[in-house]
C-alpha cells in the first residue's frame, strides 16, 4: 500500500513553477503526477519531521 508524503510548502510552490523538484520531508523525490490515493495513510517519517501531531487532511 502506498503512503501519502508531505512536501514543504515553499518547495511545492517552487516545483509548481519549475524551479525545484518535489522533495518530501522524509527525502523521497516525487515527480509531477505521482501521488497516493486520498485515503492513504500518512508517511510516519514525513509527519514526524513536519511536526504534525494529527492528520491535518481531515
PDB file of N, H, CA, C and O in Angstrom:
ATOM      1  N   UNK A   1       0.849  -1.180   0.000  1.00  0.00           N
ATOM      2  CA  UNK A   1       0.000   0.000   0.000  1.00  0.00           C
ATOM      3  C   UNK A   1       0.891   1.239   0.000  1.00  0.00           C
ATOM      4  O   UNK A   1       1.910   1.273   0.689  1.00  0.00           O
ATOM      5  N   UNK A   2       0.521   2.221  -0.746  1.00  0.00           N
ATOM      6  H   UNK A   2      -0.307   2.193  -1.306  1.00  0.00           H
ATOM      7  CA  UNK A   2       1.309   3.449  -0.800  1.00  0.00           C
ATOM      8  C   UNK A   2       0.916   4.370   0.352  1.00  0.00           C
ATOM      9  O   UNK A   2      -0.185   4.281   0.895  1.00  0.00           O
ATOM     10  N   UNK A   3       1.825   5.236   0.703  1.00  0.00           N
ATOM     11  H   UNK A   3       2.720   5.308   0.262  1.00  0.00           H
ATOM     12  CA  UNK A   3       1.577   6.218   1.758  1.00  0.00           C
ATOM     13  C   UNK A   3       1.608   7.611   1.154  1.00  0.00           C
ATOM     14  O   UNK A   3       2.200   7.830   0.097  1.00  0.00           O
ATOM     15  N   UNK A   4       0.968   8.548   1.834  1.00  0.00           N
ATOM     16  H   UNK A   4       0.487   8.371   2.693  1.00  0.00           H
ATOM     17  CA  UNK A   4       0.971   9.927   1.374  1.00  0.00           C
ATOM     18  C   UNK A   4       2.109  10.667   2.060  1.00  0.00           C
ATOM     19  O   UNK A   4       2.203  10.676   3.288  1.00  0.00           O
ATOM     20  N   UNK A   5       2.966  11.282   1.271  1.00  0.00           N
ATOM     21  H   UNK A   5       2.890  11.274   0.274  1.00  0.00           H
ATOM     22  CA  UNK A   5       4.094  12.050   1.785  1.00  0.00           C
ATOM     23  C   UNK A   5       3.704  13.516   1.922  1.00  0.00           C
ATOM     24  O   UNK A   5       2.728  13.967   1.324  1.00  0.00           O
ATOM     25  N   UNK A   6       4.476  14.253   2.716  1.00  0.00           N
ATOM     26  H   UNK A   6       5.269  13.886   3.202  1.00  0.00           H
ATOM     27  CA  UNK A   6       4.240  15.677   2.915  1.00  0.00           C
ATOM     28  C   UNK A   6       5.392  16.445   2.280  1.00  0.00           C
ATOM     29  O   UNK A   6       6.559  16.149   2.534  1.00  0.00           O
ATOM     30  N   UNK A   7       5.061  17.427   1.457  1.00  0.00           N
ATOM     31  H   UNK A   7       4.112  17.668   1.250  1.00  0.00           H
ATOM     32  CA  UNK A   7       6.054  18.279   0.798  1.00  0.00           C
ATOM     33  C   UNK A   7       6.016  19.653   1.463  1.00  0.00           C
ATOM     34  O   UNK A   7       4.940  20.235   1.595  1.00  0.00           O
ATOM     35  N   UNK A   8       7.173  20.189   1.886  1.00  0.00           N
ATOM     36  H   UNK A   8       8.048  19.716   1.779  1.00  0.00           H
ATOM     37  CA  UNK A   8       7.170  21.537   2.463  1.00  0.00           C
ATOM     38  C   UNK A   8       6.536  22.541   1.494  1.00  0.00           C
ATOM     39  O   UNK A   8       6.746  22.448   0.284  1.00  0.00           O
ATOM     40  N   UNK A   9       5.776  23.481   2.007  1.00  0.00           N
ATOM     41  H   UNK A   9       5.605  23.556   2.989  1.00  0.00           H
ATOM     42  CA  UNK A   9       5.014  24.427   1.184  1.00  0.00           C
ATOM     43  C   UNK A   9       5.889  25.208   0.219  1.00  0.00           C
ATOM     44  O   UNK A   9       5.564  25.293  -0.965  1.00  0.00           O
ATOM     45  N   UNK A  10       6.983  25.776   0.687  1.00  0.00           N
ATOM     46  H   UNK A  10       7.248  25.706   1.649  1.00  0.00           H
ATOM     47  CA  UNK A  10       7.858  26.554  -0.187  1.00  0.00           C
ATOM     48  C   UNK A  10       8.395  25.685  -1.312  1.00  0.00           C
ATOM     49  O   UNK A  10       8.445  26.127  -2.460  1.00  0.00           O
ATOM     50  N   UNK A  11       8.791  24.479  -1.011  1.00  0.00           N
ATOM     51  H   UNK A  11       8.750  24.120  -0.078  1.00  0.00           H
ATOM     52  CA  UNK A  11       9.319  23.563  -2.017  1.00  0.00           C
ATOM     53  C   UNK A  11       8.254  23.245  -3.060  1.00  0.00           C
ATOM     54  O   UNK A  11       8.553  23.196  -4.253  1.00  0.00           O
ATOM     55  N   UNK A  12       7.025  23.030  -2.625  1.00  0.00           N
ATOM     56  H   UNK A  12       6.783  23.070  -1.656  1.00  0.00           H
ATOM     57  CA  UNK A  12       5.936  22.728  -3.562  1.00  0.00           C
ATOM     58  C   UNK A  12       5.658  23.925  -4.466  1.00  0.00           C
ATOM     59  O   UNK A  12       5.400  23.758  -5.658  1.00  0.00           O
ATOM     60  N   UNK A  13       5.711  25.133  -3.902  1.00  0.00           N
ATOM     61  H   UNK A  13       5.921  25.268  -2.934  1.00  0.00           H
ATOM     62  CA  UNK A  13       5.499  26.339  -4.704  1.00  0.00           C
ATOM     63  C   UNK A  13       6.585  26.489  -5.766  1.00  0.00           C
ATOM     64  O   UNK A  13       6.290  26.825  -6.913  1.00  0.00           O
ATOM     65  N   UNK A  14       7.845  26.241  -5.387  1.00  0.00           N
ATOM     66  H   UNK A  14       8.084  25.968  -4.455  1.00  0.00           H
ATOM     67  CA  UNK A  14       8.943  26.330  -6.349  1.00  0.00           C
ATOM     68  C   UNK A  14       8.826  25.255  -7.425  1.00  0.00           C
ATOM     69  O   UNK A  14       9.106  25.513  -8.596  1.00  0.00           O
ATOM     70  N   UNK A  15       8.417  24.066  -7.036  1.00  0.00           N
ATOM     71  H   UNK A  15       8.189  23.857  -6.085  1.00  0.00           H
ATOM     72  CA  UNK A  15       8.269  22.977  -8.004  1.00  0.00           C
ATOM     73  C   UNK A  15       7.148  23.281  -8.992  1.00  0.00           C
ATOM     74  O   UNK A  15       7.231  22.918 -10.166  1.00  0.00           O
ATOM     75  N   UNK A  16       6.116  23.940  -8.519  1.00  0.00           N
ATOM     76  H   UNK A  16       6.048  24.235  -7.566  1.00  0.00           H
ATOM     77  CA  UNK A  16       4.992  24.259  -9.396  1.00  0.00           C
ATOM     78  C   UNK A  16       5.403  25.181 -10.541  1.00  0.00           C
ATOM     79  O   UNK A  16       4.806  25.138 -11.617  1.00  0.00           O
ATOM     80  N   UNK A  17       6.419  26.012 -10.315  1.00  0.00           N
ATOM     81  H   UNK A  17       6.904  26.046  -9.441  1.00  0.00           H
ATOM     82  CA  UNK A  17       6.886  26.906 -11.383  1.00  0.00           C
ATOM     83  C   UNK A  17       8.162  26.390 -12.039  1.00  0.00           C
ATOM     84  O   UNK A  17       8.786  27.094 -12.833  1.00  0.00           O
ATOM     85  N   UNK A  18       8.551  25.149 -11.703  1.00  0.00           N
ATOM     86  H   UNK A  18       8.044  24.577 -11.058  1.00  0.00           H
ATOM     87  CA  UNK A  18       9.683  24.511 -12.359  1.00  0.00           C
ATOM     88  C   UNK A  18      11.050  24.857 -11.807  1.00  0.00           C
ATOM     89  O   UNK A  18      12.051  24.628 -12.486  1.00  0.00           O
ATOM     90  N   UNK A  19      11.132  25.401 -10.600  1.00  0.00           N
ATOM     91  H   UNK A  19      10.319  25.588 -10.049  1.00  0.00           H
ATOM     92  CA  UNK A  19      12.425  25.790 -10.039  1.00  0.00           C
ATOM     93  C   UNK A  19      13.010  24.758  -9.081  1.00  0.00           C
ATOM     94  O   UNK A  19      14.163  24.895  -8.674  1.00  0.00           O
ATOM     95  N   UNK A  20      12.262  23.748  -8.716  1.00  0.00           N
ATOM     96  H   UNK A  20      11.325  23.638  -9.047  1.00  0.00           H
ATOM     97  CA  UNK A  20      12.747  22.720  -7.800  1.00  0.00           C
ATOM     98  C   UNK A  20      11.960  21.444  -8.043  1.00  0.00           C
ATOM     99  O   UNK A  20      10.941  21.453  -8.734  1.00  0.00           O
ATOM    100  N   UNK A  21      12.436  20.357  -7.473  1.00  0.00           N
ATOM    101  H   UNK A  21      13.263  20.350  -6.912  1.00  0.00           H
ATOM    102  CA  UNK A  21      11.700  19.100  -7.567  1.00  0.00           C
ATOM    103  C   UNK A  21      10.859  18.930  -6.306  1.00  0.00           C
ATOM    104  O   UNK A  21      11.044  19.636  -5.315  1.00  0.00           O
ATOM    105  N   UNK A  22       9.948  17.994  -6.366  1.00  0.00           N
ATOM    106  H   UNK A  22       9.797  17.420  -7.171  1.00  0.00           H
ATOM    107  CA  UNK A  22       9.148  17.681  -5.191  1.00  0.00           C
ATOM    108  C   UNK A  22       9.975  16.775  -4.296  1.00  0.00           C
ATOM    109  O   UNK A  22      10.128  15.590  -4.593  1.00  0.00           O
ATOM    110  N   UNK A  23      10.503  17.302  -3.222  1.00  0.00           N
ATOM    111  H   UNK A  23      10.379  18.265  -2.982  1.00  0.00           H
ATOM    112  CA  UNK A  23      11.259  16.507  -2.257  1.00  0.00           C
ATOM    113  C   UNK A  23      10.480  16.539  -0.953  1.00  0.00           C
ATOM    114  O   UNK A  23      10.212  17.613  -0.415  1.00  0.00           O
ATOM    115  N   UNK A  24      10.120  15.379  -0.448  1.00  0.00           N
ATOM    116  H   UNK A  24      10.338  14.507  -0.886  1.00  0.00           H
ATOM    117  CA  UNK A  24       9.291  15.287   0.746  1.00  0.00           C
ATOM    118  C   UNK A  24      10.135  15.455   2.006  1.00  0.00           C
ATOM    119  O   UNK A  24      11.365  15.469   1.946  1.00  0.00           O
ATOM    120  N   UNK A  25       9.463  15.582   3.137  1.00  0.00           N
ATOM    121  H   UNK A  25       8.464  15.571   3.185  1.00  0.00           H
ATOM    122  CA  UNK A  25      10.170  15.713   4.414  1.00  0.00           C
ATOM    123  C   UNK A  25      11.052  14.505   4.698  1.00  0.00           C
ATOM    124  O   UNK A  25      12.110  14.651   5.310  1.00  0.00           O
ATOM    125  N   UNK A  26      10.640  13.311   4.266  1.00  0.00           N
ATOM    126  H   UNK A  26       9.781  13.192   3.769  1.00  0.00           H
ATOM    127  CA  UNK A  26      11.441  12.112   4.545  1.00  0.00           C
ATOM    128  C   UNK A  26      12.538  11.890   3.520  1.00  0.00           C
ATOM    129  O   UNK A  26      13.343  10.970   3.663  1.00  0.00           O
ATOM    130  N   UNK A  27      12.579  12.731   2.476  1.00  0.00           N
ATOM    131  H   UNK A  27      11.925  13.478   2.359  1.00  0.00           H
ATOM    132  CA  UNK A  27      13.648  12.627   1.488  1.00  0.00           C
ATOM    133  C   UNK A  27      13.251  11.950   0.191  1.00  0.00           C
ATOM    134  O   UNK A  27      14.060  11.880  -0.735  1.00  0.00           O
ATOM    135  N   UNK A  28      12.039  11.454   0.099  1.00  0.00           N
ATOM    136  H   UNK A  28      11.382  11.511   0.851  1.00  0.00           H
ATOM    137  CA  UNK A  28      11.570  10.817  -1.127  1.00  0.00           C
ATOM    138  C   UNK A  28      11.388  11.877  -2.202  1.00  0.00           C
ATOM    139  O   UNK A  28      10.824  12.940  -1.941  1.00  0.00           O
ATOM    140  N   UNK A  29      11.861  11.591  -3.403  1.00  0.00           N
ATOM    141  H   UNK A  29      12.319  10.727  -3.614  1.00  0.00           H
ATOM    142  CA  UNK A  29      11.704  12.522  -4.513  1.00  0.00           C
ATOM    143  C   UNK A  29      10.504  12.087  -5.336  1.00  0.00           C
ATOM    144  O   UNK A  29      10.433  10.946  -5.792  1.00  0.00           O
ATOM    145  N   UNK A  30       9.562  13.002  -5.522  1.00  0.00           N
ATOM    146  H   UNK A  30       9.620  13.929  -5.151  1.00  0.00           H
ATOM    147  CA  UNK A  30       8.355  12.713  -6.280  1.00  0.00           C
ATOM    148  C   UNK A  30       8.380  13.463  -7.601  1.00  0.00           C
ATOM    149  O   UNK A  30       8.923  14.564  -7.698  1.00  0.00           O
ATOM    150  N   UNK A  31       7.789  12.857  -8.608  1.00  0.00           N
ATOM    151  H   UNK A  31       7.348  11.963  -8.530  1.00  0.00           H
ATOM    152  CA  UNK A  31       7.621  13.520  -9.888  1.00  0.00           C
ATOM    153  C   UNK A  31       6.200  14.033  -9.977  1.00  0.00           C
ATOM    154  O   UNK A  31       5.315  13.546  -9.274  1.00  0.00           O
ATOM    155  N   UNK A  32       5.980  15.001 -10.825  1.00  0.00           N
ATOM    156  H   UNK A  32       6.699  15.396 -11.396  1.00  0.00           H
ATOM    157  CA  UNK A  32       4.631  15.502 -11.044  1.00  0.00           C
ATOM    158  C   UNK A  32       3.759  14.347 -11.518  1.00  0.00           C
ATOM    159  O   UNK A  32       4.150  13.590 -12.407  1.00  0.00           O
ATOM    160  N   UNK A  33       2.610  14.219 -10.941  1.00  0.00           N
ATOM    161  H   UNK A  33       2.292  14.834 -10.219  1.00  0.00           H
ATOM    162  CA  UNK A  33       1.725  13.126 -11.301  1.00  0.00           C
ATOM    163  C   UNK A  33       1.806  11.953 -10.346  1.00  0.00           C
ATOM    164  O   UNK A  33       0.889  11.133 -10.302  1.00  0.00           O
ATOM    165  N   UNK A  34       2.895  11.853  -9.571  1.00  0.00           N
ATOM    166  H   UNK A  34       3.640  12.519  -9.607  1.00  0.00           H
ATOM    167  CA  UNK A  34       2.988  10.820  -8.549  1.00  0.00           C
ATOM    168  C   UNK A  34       2.028  11.194  -7.440  1.00  0.00           C
ATOM    169  O   UNK A  34       1.871  12.372  -7.119  1.00  0.00           O
ATOM    170  N   UNK A  35       1.418  10.249  -6.883  1.00  0.00           N
ATOM    171  H   UNK A  35       1.545   9.292  -7.143  1.00  0.00           H
ATOM    172  CA  UNK A  35       0.526  10.558  -5.778  1.00  0.00           C
ATOM    173  C   UNK A  35      -0.104   9.314  -5.208  1.00  0.00           C
ATOM    174  O   UNK A  35      -0.168   8.268  -5.855  1.00  0.00           O
ATOM    175  N   UNK A  36      -0.561   9.445  -3.999  1.00  0.00           N
ATOM    176  H   UNK A  36      -0.509  10.295  -3.474  1.00  0.00           H
ATOM    177  CA  UNK A  36      -1.229   8.356  -3.312  1.00  0.00           C
ATOM    178  C   UNK A  36      -2.730   8.638  -3.309  1.00  0.00           C
ATOM    179  O   UNK A  36      -3.147   9.785  -3.471  1.00  0.00           O
ATOM    180  N   UNK A  37      -3.526   7.616  -3.130  1.00  0.00           N
ATOM    181  H   UNK A  37      -3.187   6.684  -2.999  1.00  0.00           H
ATOM    182  CA  UNK A  37      -4.969   7.843  -3.009  1.00  0.00           C
ATOM    183  C   UNK A  37      -5.274   8.755  -1.820  1.00  0.00           C
ATOM    184  O   UNK A  37      -4.515   8.784  -0.851  1.00  0.00           O
ATOM    185  N   UNK A  38      -6.367   9.491  -1.888  1.00  0.00           N
ATOM    186  H   UNK A  38      -6.984   9.467  -2.675  1.00  0.00           H
ATOM    187  CA  UNK A  38      -6.707  10.443  -0.836  1.00  0.00           C
ATOM    188  C   UNK A  38      -6.855   9.795   0.535  1.00  0.00           C
ATOM    189  O   UNK A  38      -6.633  10.456   1.549  1.00  0.00           O
ATOM    190  N   UNK A  39      -7.220   8.530   0.589  1.00  0.00           N
ATOM    191  H   UNK A  39      -7.401   7.993  -0.235  1.00  0.00           H
ATOM    192  CA  UNK A  39      -7.401   7.861   1.865  1.00  0.00           C
ATOM    193  C   UNK A  39      -6.152   7.102   2.327  1.00  0.00           C
ATOM    194  O   UNK A  39      -6.220   6.346   3.296  1.00  0.00           O
ATOM    195  N   UNK A  40      -5.025   7.288   1.655  1.00  0.00           N
ATOM    196  H   UNK A  40      -4.970   7.902   0.868  1.00  0.00           H
ATOM    197  CA  UNK A  40      -3.786   6.602   2.024  1.00  0.00           C
ATOM    198  C   UNK A  40      -3.280   7.130   3.365  1.00  0.00           C
ATOM    199  O   UNK A  40      -3.457   8.308   3.676  1.00  0.00           O
ATOM    200  N   UNK A  41      -2.652   6.265   4.157  1.00  0.00           N
ATOM    201  H   UNK A  41      -2.507   5.309   3.905  1.00  0.00           H
ATOM    202  CA  UNK A  41      -2.101   6.731   5.429  1.00  0.00           C
ATOM    203  C   UNK A  41      -0.907   7.653   5.192  1.00  0.00           C
ATOM    204  O   UNK A  41      -0.215   7.543   4.180  1.00  0.00           O
ATOM    205  N   UNK A  42      -0.679   8.556   6.133  1.00  0.00           N
ATOM    206  H   UNK A  42      -1.241   8.645   6.955  1.00  0.00           H
ATOM    207  CA  UNK A  42       0.466   9.470   6.034  1.00  0.00           C
ATOM    208  C   UNK A  42       1.763   8.710   6.277  1.00  0.00           C
ATOM    209  O   UNK A  42       1.798   7.743   7.037  1.00  0.00           O
ATOM    210  N   UNK A  43       2.812   9.155   5.628  1.00  0.00           N
ATOM    211  H   UNK A  43       2.783   9.941   5.010  1.00  0.00           H
ATOM    212  CA  UNK A  43       4.146   8.626   5.873  1.00  0.00           C
ATOM    213  C   UNK A  43       4.531   9.029   7.306  1.00  0.00           C
ATOM    214  O   UNK A  43       4.564  10.221   7.608  1.00  0.00           O
ATOM    215  N   UNK A  44       4.818   8.079   8.183  1.00  0.00           N
ATOM    216  H   UNK A  44       4.790   7.110   7.937  1.00  0.00           H
ATOM    217  CA  UNK A  44       5.135   8.423   9.573  1.00  0.00           C
ATOM    218  C   UNK A  44       6.363   9.324   9.696  1.00  0.00           C
ATOM    219  O   UNK A  44       6.398  10.206  10.554  1.00  0.00           O
ATOM    220  N   UNK A  45       7.356   9.112   8.859  1.00  0.00           N
ATOM    221  H   UNK A  45       7.328   8.396   8.163  1.00  0.00           H
ATOM    222  CA  UNK A  45       8.568   9.926   8.913  1.00  0.00           C
ATOM    223  C   UNK A  45       8.281  11.369   8.506  1.00  0.00           C
ATOM    224  O   UNK A  45       8.746  12.303   9.159  1.00  0.00           O
ATOM    225  N   UNK A  46       7.519  11.554   7.432  1.00  0.00           N
ATOM    226  H   UNK A  46       7.141  10.796   6.902  1.00  0.00           H
ATOM    227  CA  UNK A  46       7.146  12.908   6.995  1.00  0.00           C
ATOM    228  C   UNK A  46       6.341  13.624   8.070  1.00  0.00           C
ATOM    229  O   UNK A  46       6.603  14.787   8.377  1.00  0.00           O
ATOM    230  N   UNK A  47       5.360  12.930   8.642  1.00  0.00           N
ATOM    231  H   UNK A  47       5.147  11.985   8.393  1.00  0.00           H
ATOM    232  CA  UNK A  47       4.503  13.541   9.654  1.00  0.00           C
ATOM    233  C   UNK A  47       5.326  13.977  10.865  1.00  0.00           C
ATOM    234  O   UNK A  47       5.121  15.068  11.395  1.00  0.00           O
ATOM    235  N   UNK A  48       6.248  13.133  11.298  1.00  0.00           N
ATOM    236  H   UNK A  48       6.415  12.246  10.867  1.00  0.00           H
ATOM    237  CA  UNK A  48       7.093  13.464  12.450  1.00  0.00           C
ATOM    238  C   UNK A  48       7.977  14.669  12.153  1.00  0.00           C
ATOM    239  O   UNK A  48       8.070  15.584  12.971  1.00  0.00           O
ATOM    240  N   UNK A  49       8.628  14.679  10.987  1.00  0.00           N
ATOM    241  H   UNK A  49       8.552  13.936  10.323  1.00  0.00           H
ATOM    242  CA  UNK A  49       9.532  15.776  10.636  1.00  0.00           C
ATOM    243  C   UNK A  49       8.790  17.075  10.353  1.00  0.00           C
ATOM    244  O   UNK A  49       9.348  18.155  10.548  1.00  0.00           O
ATOM    245  N   UNK A  50       7.532  16.990   9.894  1.00  0.00           N
ATOM    246  H   UNK A  50       7.079  16.113   9.736  1.00  0.00           H
ATOM    247  CA  UNK A  50       6.730  18.182   9.648  1.00  0.00           C
ATOM    248  C   UNK A  50       6.119  18.728  10.935  1.00  0.00           C
ATOM    249  O   UNK A  50       5.589  19.839  10.958  1.00  0.00           O
ATOM    250  N   UNK A  51       6.196  17.939  12.000  1.00  0.00           N
ATOM    251  H   UNK A  51       6.627  17.037  11.981  1.00  0.00           H
ATOM    252  CA  UNK A  51       5.651  18.373  13.281  1.00  0.00           C
ATOM    253  C   UNK A  51       4.154  18.151  13.408  1.00  0.00           C
ATOM    254  O   UNK A  51       3.509  18.749  14.270  1.00  0.00           O
ATOM    255  N   UNK A  52       3.599  17.302  12.563  1.00  0.00           N
ATOM    256  H   UNK A  52       4.123  16.817  11.863  1.00  0.00           H
ATOM    257  CA  UNK A  52       2.164  17.024  12.626  1.00  0.00           C
ATOM    258  C   UNK A  52       1.888  16.071  13.782  1.00  0.00           C
ATOM    259  O   UNK A  52       2.532  15.028  13.894  1.00  0.00           O
ATOM    260  N   UNK A  53       0.943  16.420  14.636  1.00  0.00           N
ATOM    261  H   UNK A  53       0.420  17.267  14.545  1.00  0.00           H
ATOM    262  CA  UNK A  53       0.547  15.541  15.729  1.00  0.00           C
ATOM    263  C   UNK A  53      -0.742  14.798  15.399  1.00  0.00           C
ATOM    264  O   UNK A  53      -1.109  13.846  16.088  1.00  0.00           O
ATOM    265  N   UNK A  54      -1.431  15.234  14.340  1.00  0.00           N
ATOM    266  H   UNK A  54      -1.133  16.007  13.780  1.00  0.00           H
ATOM    267  CA  UNK A  54      -2.634  14.564  13.861  1.00  0.00           C
ATOM    268  C   UNK A  54      -2.745  14.767  12.356  1.00  0.00           C
ATOM    269  O   UNK A  54      -2.043  15.598  11.782  1.00  0.00           O
ATOM    270  N   UNK A  55      -3.608  14.023  11.734  1.00  0.00           N
ATOM    271  H   UNK A  55      -4.178  13.348  12.200  1.00  0.00           H
ATOM    272  CA  UNK A  55      -3.792  14.111  10.288  1.00  0.00           C
ATOM    273  C   UNK A  55      -4.538  15.382   9.946  1.00  0.00           C
ATOM    274  O   UNK A  55      -5.730  15.486  10.235  1.00  0.00           O
ATOM    275  N   UNK A  56      -3.870  16.357   9.334  1.00  0.00           N
ATOM    276  H   UNK A  56      -2.902  16.273   9.098  1.00  0.00           H
ATOM    277  CA  UNK A  56      -4.452  17.658   9.015  1.00  0.00           C
ATOM    278  C   UNK A  56      -5.280  17.643   7.734  1.00  0.00           C
ATOM    279  O   UNK A  56      -5.845  18.668   7.352  1.00  0.00           O
ATOM    280  N   UNK A  57      -5.359  16.497   7.071  1.00  0.00           N
ATOM    281  H   UNK A  57      -4.901  15.664   7.381  1.00  0.00           H
ATOM    282  CA  UNK A  57      -6.143  16.431   5.839  1.00  0.00           C
ATOM    283  C   UNK A  57      -7.631  16.337   6.121  1.00  0.00           C
ATOM    284  O   UNK A  57      -8.440  16.515   5.211  1.00  0.00           O
ATOM    285  N   UNK A  58      -8.003  16.066   7.346  1.00  0.00           N
ATOM    286  H   UNK A  58      -7.346  15.922   8.085  1.00  0.00           H
ATOM    287  CA  UNK A  58      -9.428  15.856   7.687  1.00  0.00           C
ATOM    288  C   UNK A  58     -10.018  17.056   8.333  1.00  0.00           C
ATOM    289  O   UNK A  58     -11.199  17.051   8.682  1.00  0.00           O
TER     290      UNK A  58
END
